[in-house]
């Protein structure tokens, strides 16, 4: 299925010059949403996956659906200060400054096979931080999947350079 027609582009959001890829329109279309989840699940059919780690916020939607299809657990990878218990944190670079993502200290067990899921990969900073955080917690990250890739920003290649399998369903060049 061609997913591009189901993804709305919003020019100049959140700032001038950015072409924001709004995947909520795909989420609202039953057939496209189902096909996207099925396509993200497919590489892991028959593979040991103990947890899906979904990156806040749209990665929760896709990750929850992928975890359901694979009959596995779900780990929310949250922005700093959102989890109510003891956490592990990983700092990552933003365009101007840094931020942190967190998971609960007991979100994964040593040796858990984990797949990272998010809606979009751009520079790869958040996904890279999620991988490092999960590995520091003892998990073995076996792959990453994203609905949208912005290949000109190099994020998917950055994750592949770690030796990770990366699945993306649609690419928007020039963004």
N, C-alpha and C positions, 0 to 999 in steps of 0.2 A: 504494500500500500504506500502511496505517496502521501507523506504526512504534512508536507509544506502547505497545502491549501487549508489545513485545519489550524494553522498557527498564525495568529494575527501579528502584524508588525506595526508598532507604534513609534513613529518618528519622534526624535528629540526627547525621549524619555529614558532615564530620569534627568538627562541634561542634553543640551543642544549637541547634535552630531551623533547621538547614540540611536541605533535602530533596535528598540526593545522587542524581543521575541516573546510574545504572550502565549504561553502554552495552555492557559485556562480555557481557551476556545476549543482546543483539542480535547481537554478533559470533559467538556460539556457535550461532546459528540459521542454517543455510545459506541458506535462501530469503530471509530478512529481510536478512542481510548482503549477499547478492548484489544484492537490490533497492535497498538503500541505496547501495552503490557505484555501481550503474547510474544512480541518480538524481543522485548528485553529479557523475558524469561528463557527463551529458546536456547541461548548458549549454555545455560546451566541445567537443562533437563538431563537427568541422570548423573549429575555431578554432586558431590557432597557439599552442601551449603548449610551452615548452621545458623547464620544470621544474615539479614539484609540491613545495612546501615544507610539510612536515608538522611540526606543533608537538608537542614531547615531551609526553606519551608516547603517548596513544591516537591522536593525530594521525599518528603513525608508521604505525599499522595501517591507518587509512583512507587516508592519503596514499600509502602504498606500493601499495595496491590501485588507487587512482585513477591513479597514475603508470603502473602496468602496463597498465590499460585504455586509456590514452591514448598508450601507447608512448613515454613521455617519461622524463626523468631525475627523480631524487628528491633533495631537499635536506633533511637533518635539521636542524631548528631546536631546539637543545639548551639545557638549563639550563647556567648558568655552570660552567666547569671540566670538562665532560664530553668535549669534543672534543680529540683528541690533537695537533693541529697549530696553525698560526697562525690566529687567529680575528678576526672583527669582532664587536663586542658592542653591545647596546642595553639600556639600563636602563629599567625600567618600575615603576610604583607598585603596591604591594600594599596590603591593608587597613591593615597596620601595617608601614611601611618600604618598601624597594625590593628588586628582584631584577634579574638580567640573563639575557638569552638570547644565544646565539652561533651563528654559522655559520662554516665555514671560509672563509678569504679568497678561495679559488678556487671556491666552491660555485656561483656564478653568474657569467656574463659580462655585460658591458655590453650592454644591449638585450634580454637574455633575457626572454621573456614567462613570468611565474610566477603560479601559483594557490596561495594559502595554504589549507591544510586542517587542521582540528582537529575533535575530537569534539563540543565544546560551546562556545558563546559565552555569556558572562555579562556582565561589565562591559566586555569588549573590550580590556582592558589588554594582554594577551599578544599578541593578534592585531594590535593597533595597533603594538606594538613590533616584531613580525615584519615588518610591512609597511615600517616605517621602516628597519629593518635591511637588508632586501632592496633597497629603493630606494637606500640609501646605498652598497650594493655594486654598483649600476649596473643592477639589474633593473627591469623594468616589471611591477608587480603588476597583473594584469588582473582579479582577482576573488578571492573568498574563499568557501569552503563549509564548512558545519558540519552535523553530524547533528542536534544539539539547540540550540535557542535558548531562552534565558530572557529574553523580551522586556521584562519589568518592570525588568531591570537595565540595559537600554539599550545593550548592546554592539554589536549588529548595526546599530543606528541610528548609533552613533559611527563605525563603519566605512563605512557608506553616506555619511556626511557628508564623507568623504574623496573621494567620487566613485566608490567601489568598488561593483561588483556583489556582492551577498551572497546566497548560496543556503543555506537551512536546510530541513531535512526535517520537523522536528517542533518545536512550541513547548510549553513548560510555563509557563503563566501563573501569576503569584502567587509566583514563586520568585526 
